[in-house]
């Protein structure tokens, strides 16, 4: 009779870490959004980058942390392919949880937040110095259309899809990195 050793499931760890990271990333994103809404327009075209970059950094930690926890808890040998799967699944969980939090926040808790954010973003672009007025007007019109598109059901579905894609890919990569750093290496006899 052949015995096969099966590694313990990573699903519970992935779900727990993904939920915590989604809550933290969403809270940070919401706080940065309100900070942007309440600030004076800076006229910087880069003013909105922290609201996108900082939560993304939290999203990226999922694959790294779950693979690290899993291999250290169970003293496992984990190949890059398995680590990629663990990272990908964790990334999908993070994005799914964050999407639910975002939808609840934007449609239940504070439905006016996105309108206020749009108005703050447009005011920020209006304050840009040294840009021709016609180019500025084009950018503002495009931004307004983009916000309107994002507010629609198809825009929400597209945003969730993009979040799943990018979070999955980023965590796939960080999962591989974590396995390379923390997984026990196979012993060569």
Secondary structure as GFF3:
##gff-version 3
##sequence-region A 1 189
A	DSSP	alpha_helix	11	38	.	.	.	ID=ss1
A	DSSP	alpha_helix	49	74	.	.	.	ID=ss2
A	DSSP	alpha_helix	80	104	.	.	.	ID=ss3
A	DSSP	pi_helix	105	109	.	.	.	ID=ss4
A	DSSP	alpha_helix	113	126	.	.	.	ID=ss5
A	DSSP	alpha_helix	133	151	.	.	.	ID=ss6
A	DSSP	alpha_helix	153	182	.	.	.	ID=ss7
###
